[in-house]
Amino acid sequence: PFPSILTYFPDVDPSNLPPHWDVMRSISPDTSIILFDSSSGVLVPHFAELDVSVEIIGSRSLMIWPAHRLNDSNHYIVAIRYLKHTNGTYILPSIGFKALRDKIVTNDSNIEYRRVEFEKYFQILESAGIKRSELQLMWDFTTASKECITKRLLFMRDDSLKRVGPNG
């Protein structure tokens, strides 16, 4: 799987994003965007940019592009820190993420349902030297399996070959 990873923050200053001409900056200790392979425990090189296809500058999605294809059936954590608005102020975490990050108990069942899982991810990142107090957002995902990605295409190929026969 090699699509971009998307999120949105209003009015992001792009100057602190790891650029495409220096993907190694994305695995430095002070990177603003973290793409962490939780299976291997390593940072994944990537670059990030704002979606320039959107004309309204303050409304552009944040696009994270891995420098290589992500592994099939693999678990990743995305964490974001140090992002600022174009006026220089730090972007604040959402109320829900702040509650999870800062261990603030809420009456919101949607937040509390995720607490145990998020704690696990916070601990994984902390063991890699990434401080939870610096995070503005974090989420995880698992990439699709090779079978899931190729099953339909292989079926179409096999079906086509069967229909045309050995002499084509």
Salt bridges, closest charged atoms under 4 A:
ASP72 OD1 - ARG69 NH2 2.94
ASP102 OD2 - LYS98 NZ 2.86
ASP102 OD1 - ARG101 NE 2.73
GLU112 OE1 - ARG115 NE 2.80
GLU117 OE2 - LYS120 NZ 3.09
GLU119 OE2 - ARG132 NH2 2.62
GLU134 OE1 - ARG81 NH1 3.34
ASP140 OD2 - HIS75 NE2 2.79
ASP158 OD1 - ARG157 NH2 2.77
ASP159 OD2 - ARG163 NE 2.78
